[in-house]
Amino acid sequence: MNAAERASTDAGTVTVTGSGWAEAVPDLVTVSVAVECRAPSVADAYAAAGQGLAAVAAALRGHGVAPADLRTGGLSVRADLAWRDGEGQKLVGYVAVGSIAVRLRDVGNAPAAISAVGSGGDDVRLESLQLVLSDDSATRAQAREAAWQDALRAAAQFASLASATLGRVLSVTDLRAAPGPVPAAGLQRASAVEGLPLESGRNRVEAGVTVTWELLH
């Protein structure tokens, strides 16, 4: 945690940017599940994808997932084209894709819940999985305090080098960092997840602050 090497003393002030971080164990698993179905007609493709999504949602509810933690991400359809020698590109059917976003609040039971979506058949795939903090406010407060102390140490050093001391705080700017969830990539078939233990680890929350102090000579 090093303060940015930026200070201004021309007008009797010193401005420093400090950074800090804090860590906490994630308590929420967010998952995106997709269903992709091929059929000769648009109606059949839509129907198959809808049935697959319904089966996935039912399986998750059977593992204790609350309705409020299930959200349909949409349903789309596209033409399924294939290249045939002598004929060129031909329409061979339609592909319907639907997705559902899931929040799993029991991290320990998450692999079993995810594997249950395999009831939707081979058309189901796991698009993403992330371990996150459901509420990072306390951890973010710790990170801000660390950033403040980092800025204060640097400002005090600059003041000492200028044969001065720190006076009033004239301005404070919170530099909010983007959240950094922990992804588990490369998971395709939901049925393969049951044997995969999820190691929660710790999520880092970063913060930054720019502070201007008055210099007293």
TORFI-232905 format. One record per residue (C-alpha): residue in one letter; x, y, z; residue number from 0. Coordinates in Angstrom, 1 decimal. Example, Ala and Ser with C-alpha at 12.3 -4.5 7.8 and 13.67 -1.06 7.14 Angstrom:
2
{A; {12.3; -4.5; 7.8}; 0} {S; {13.7; -1.1; 7.1}; 1} 
This chain:
217
{M; {0.0; 0.0; 0.0}; 0} {N; {2.1; 2.9; -1.3}; 1} {A; {0.8; 6.5; -1.6}; 2} {A; {1.0; 7.9; -5.0}; 3} {E; {4.1; 10.1; -5.3}; 4} {R; {2.3; 13.2; -6.0}; 5} {A; {2.3; 16.3; -3.7}; 6} {S; {1.8; 20.0; -4.1}; 7} {T; {3.4; 22.5; -1.7}; 8} {D; {3.3; 25.7; -3.8}; 9} {A; {0.3; 27.2; -2.1}; 10} {G; {1.0; 26.0; 1.4}; 11} {T; {-0.8; 22.7; 0.9}; 12} {V; {0.1; 19.1; 0.3}; 13} {T; {-2.1; 16.7; -1.8}; 14} {V; {-1.5; 13.0; -1.6}; 15} {T; {-3.3; 9.9; -3.0}; 16} {G; {-3.3; 6.9; -0.7}; 17} {S; {-4.4; 3.3; -1.5}; 18} {G; {-5.5; 0.4; 0.8}; 19} {W; {-7.3; -2.9; 0.8}; 20} {A; {-9.0; -5.4; 3.0}; 21} {E; {-10.1; -9.0; 2.6}; 22} {A; {-13.1; -11.1; 3.5}; 23} {V; {-14.4; -14.6; 2.8}; 24} {P; {-17.0; -14.5; 0.1}; 25} {D; {-20.5; -15.7; 1.1}; 26} {L; {-22.4; -15.8; -2.2}; 27} {V; {-22.0; -17.7; -5.4}; 28} {T; {-23.4; -16.2; -8.6}; 29} {V; {-24.0; -18.5; -11.5}; 30} {S; {-25.2; -18.0; -15.1}; 31} {V; {-26.7; -21.0; -16.7}; 32} {A; {-27.6; -21.2; -20.4}; 33} {V; {-29.8; -23.5; -22.5}; 34} {E; {-29.1; -23.8; -26.2}; 35} {C; {-31.6; -25.8; -28.4}; 36} {R; {-31.7; -26.6; -32.1}; 37} {A; {-34.9; -27.4; -34.0}; 38} {P; {-36.2; -27.3; -37.5}; 39} {S; {-38.6; -24.4; -36.8}; 40} {V; {-38.5; -21.2; -34.7}; 41} {A; {-41.4; -22.4; -32.6}; 42} {D; {-39.9; -25.7; -31.8}; 43} {A; {-36.5; -24.1; -30.9}; 44} {Y; {-38.3; -21.6; -28.6}; 45} {A; {-40.3; -24.3; -27.0}; 46} {A; {-37.3; -26.6; -26.3}; 47} {A; {-35.3; -23.7; -24.8}; 48} {G; {-38.3; -22.7; -22.6}; 49} {Q; {-38.7; -26.2; -21.4}; 50} {G; {-35.0; -26.5; -20.6}; 51} {L; {-35.0; -23.2; -18.6}; 52} {A; {-38.1; -24.4; -16.7}; 53} {A; {-36.4; -27.6; -15.8}; 54} {V; {-33.3; -25.8; -14.6}; 55} {A; {-35.3; -23.4; -12.4}; 56} {A; {-37.3; -26.3; -11.0}; 57} {A; {-34.1; -28.2; -10.1}; 58} {L; {-32.6; -25.1; -8.4}; 59} {R; {-35.8; -24.5; -6.4}; 60} {G; {-35.7; -28.1; -5.3}; 61} {H; {-32.3; -27.4; -3.8}; 62} {G; {-33.6; -24.5; -1.7}; 63} {V; {-33.0; -21.6; -4.1}; 64} {A; {-35.5; -18.9; -3.4}; 65} {P; {-37.5; -17.5; -6.3}; 66} {A; {-36.0; -14.0; -5.7}; 67} {D; {-32.6; -15.5; -6.4}; 68} {L; {-33.6; -16.7; -9.9}; 69} {R; {-33.7; -14.3; -12.8}; 70} {T; {-34.3; -15.2; -16.4}; 71} {G; {-31.7; -13.4; -18.6}; 72} {G; {-33.6; -13.6; -21.9}; 73} {L; {-34.5; -15.9; -24.8}; 74} {S; {-33.2; -15.3; -28.3}; 75} {V; {-33.2; -17.3; -31.6}; 76} {R; {-31.0; -17.3; -34.6}; 77} {A; {-30.7; -19.1; -37.9}; 78} {D; {-28.6; -22.3; -37.9}; 79} {L; {-26.6; -22.2; -41.2}; 80} {A; {-24.3; -24.9; -42.6}; 81} {W; {-22.0; -25.0; -45.6}; 82} {R; {-22.7; -27.7; -48.2}; 83} {D; {-20.4; -28.4; -51.1}; 84} {G; {-22.0; -27.3; -54.4}; 85} {E; {-24.9; -25.6; -52.6}; 86} {G; {-23.2; -23.0; -50.4}; 87} {Q; {-24.6; -21.8; -47.2}; 88} {K; {-28.0; -23.4; -46.3}; 89} {L; {-30.5; -22.9; -43.6}; 90} {V; {-30.7; -26.2; -41.6}; 91} {G; {-32.8; -25.0; -38.7}; 92} {Y; {-32.9; -22.5; -35.8}; 93} {V; {-31.0; -22.2; -32.5}; 94} {A; {-32.8; -20.8; -29.4}; 95} {V; {-30.7; -19.7; -26.5}; 96} {G; {-32.0; -18.8; -23.0}; 97} {S; {-30.2; -18.0; -19.8}; 98} {I; {-30.9; -17.8; -16.1}; 99} {A; {-28.9; -16.0; -13.4}; 100} {V; {-28.8; -17.6; -10.0}; 101} {R; {-27.6; -16.5; -6.6}; 102} {L; {-26.6; -19.4; -4.3}; 103} {R; {-26.3; -18.3; -0.7}; 104} {D; {-25.1; -21.6; 0.7}; 105} {V; {-21.6; -21.8; -0.7}; 106} {G; {-21.0; -25.3; 0.7}; 107} {N; {-24.1; -26.6; -1.1}; 108} {A; {-23.4; -24.7; -4.4}; 109} {P; {-21.7; -27.6; -6.3}; 110} {A; {-24.7; -29.9; -5.6}; 111} {A; {-27.2; -27.2; -6.6}; 112} {I; {-25.4; -26.5; -9.8}; 113} {S; {-25.1; -30.1; -10.8}; 114} {A; {-28.8; -30.4; -10.4}; 115} {V; {-29.4; -28.2; -13.4}; 116} {G; {-28.2; -31.1; -15.5}; 117} {S; {-31.8; -32.2; -15.4}; 118} {G; {-32.3; -29.8; -18.3}; 119} {G; {-30.3; -32.3; -20.5}; 120} {D; {-27.2; -31.9; -22.6}; 121} {D; {-28.4; -28.6; -23.9}; 122} {V; {-27.6; -27.0; -20.6}; 123} {R; {-24.2; -25.4; -20.0}; 124} {L; {-22.6; -23.4; -17.2}; 125} {E; {-21.5; -20.0; -18.5}; 126} {S; {-19.9; -18.4; -15.5}; 127} {L; {-19.5; -18.8; -11.7}; 128} {Q; {-18.2; -16.2; -9.3}; 129} {L; {-17.6; -16.1; -5.6}; 130} {V; {-18.6; -12.7; -4.2}; 131} {L; {-19.4; -10.8; -1.1}; 132} {S; {-23.2; -10.2; -0.6}; 133} {D; {-22.4; -7.1; 1.4}; 134} {D; {-18.9; -5.5; 1.2}; 135} {S; {-19.7; -2.4; 3.1}; 136} {A; {-17.7; -3.4; 6.3}; 137} {T; {-14.8; -4.6; 4.2}; 138} {R; {-14.8; -1.5; 2.1}; 139} {A; {-14.8; 0.7; 5.3}; 140} {Q; {-11.6; -1.1; 6.4}; 141} {A; {-10.0; -0.6; 3.0}; 142} {R; {-10.9; 3.1; 3.1}; 143} {E; {-9.3; 3.4; 6.5}; 144} {A; {-6.1; 1.7; 5.2}; 145} {A; {-6.1; 4.1; 2.3}; 146} {W; {-6.4; 7.1; 4.6}; 147} {Q; {-3.6; 5.9; 6.8}; 148} {D; {-1.5; 5.4; 3.7}; 149} {A; {-2.2; 9.0; 2.5}; 150} {L; {-1.6; 10.4; 6.0}; 151} {R; {1.8; 8.7; 6.3}; 152} {A; {2.9; 10.1; 3.0}; 153} {A; {1.6; 13.6; 3.7}; 154} {A; {3.4; 13.7; 7.1}; 155} {Q; {6.6; 12.7; 5.4}; 156} {F; {6.2; 15.4; 2.7}; 157} {A; {5.4; 18.0; 5.4}; 158} {S; {8.5; 17.0; 7.4}; 159} {L; {10.7; 17.4; 4.2}; 160} {A; {9.2; 20.8; 3.8}; 161} {S; {10.0; 21.8; 7.4}; 162} {A; {6.3; 22.1; 8.1}; 163} {T; {3.5; 20.2; 9.9}; 164} {L; {0.1; 19.1; 8.7}; 165} {G; {-2.8; 21.4; 9.4}; 166} {R; {-6.5; 21.2; 8.5}; 167} {V; {-7.8; 18.8; 5.9}; 168} {L; {-9.0; 20.9; 3.0}; 169} {S; {-10.5; 18.3; 0.7}; 170} {V; {-11.1; 14.6; 0.5}; 171} {T; {-11.9; 12.6; -2.7}; 172} {D; {-13.0; 9.0; -2.5}; 173} {L; {-11.5; 7.0; -5.4}; 174} {R; {-13.8; 4.0; -5.6}; 175} {A; {-12.2; 0.9; -7.1}; 176} {A; {-14.2; -1.5; -9.3}; 177} {P; {-15.3; -4.7; -7.4}; 178} {G; {-13.2; -7.8; -8.1}; 179} {P; {-15.2; -11.0; -7.8}; 180} {V; {-13.3; -14.3; -8.1}; 181} {P; {-14.3; -16.2; -11.3}; 182} {A; {-14.1; -19.9; -11.8}; 183} {A; {-13.7; -20.2; -15.5}; 184} {G; {-13.7; -23.1; -17.9}; 185} {L; {-16.8; -24.9; -16.5}; 186} {Q; {-19.1; -26.0; -19.3}; 187} {R; {-21.3; -29.0; -18.4}; 188} {A; {-23.2; -28.4; -15.2}; 189} {S; {-23.3; -32.1; -14.4}; 190} {A; {-19.5; -32.1; -14.0}; 191} {V; {-19.6; -29.5; -11.2}; 192} {E; {-20.8; -31.7; -8.4}; 193} {G; {-17.4; -33.3; -7.9}; 194} {L; {-15.7; -29.9; -8.0}; 195} {P; {-15.1; -28.4; -4.5}; 196} {L; {-15.4; -24.6; -4.3}; 197} {E; {-12.6; -23.1; -2.4}; 198} {S; {-13.9; -19.7; -1.1}; 199} {G; {-10.5; -18.1; -0.4}; 200} {R; {-10.8; -14.4; 0.3}; 201} {N; {-12.0; -11.5; -1.8}; 202} {R; {-10.0; -8.3; -1.8}; 203} {V; {-11.8; -4.9; -1.7}; 204} {E; {-9.6; -2.0; -2.7}; 205} {A; {-10.0; 1.7; -2.0}; 206} {G; {-8.2; 4.9; -2.8}; 207} {V; {-8.4; 8.5; -1.4}; 208} {T; {-6.9; 11.8; -2.4}; 209} {V; {-6.5; 14.2; 0.5}; 210} {T; {-5.3; 17.8; 0.6}; 211} {W; {-3.9; 19.1; 3.9}; 212} {E; {-2.9; 22.6; 4.9}; 213} {L; {0.8; 23.0; 5.6}; 214} {L; {1.8; 24.9; 8.8}; 215} {H; {5.2; 26.4; 8.8}; 216} 
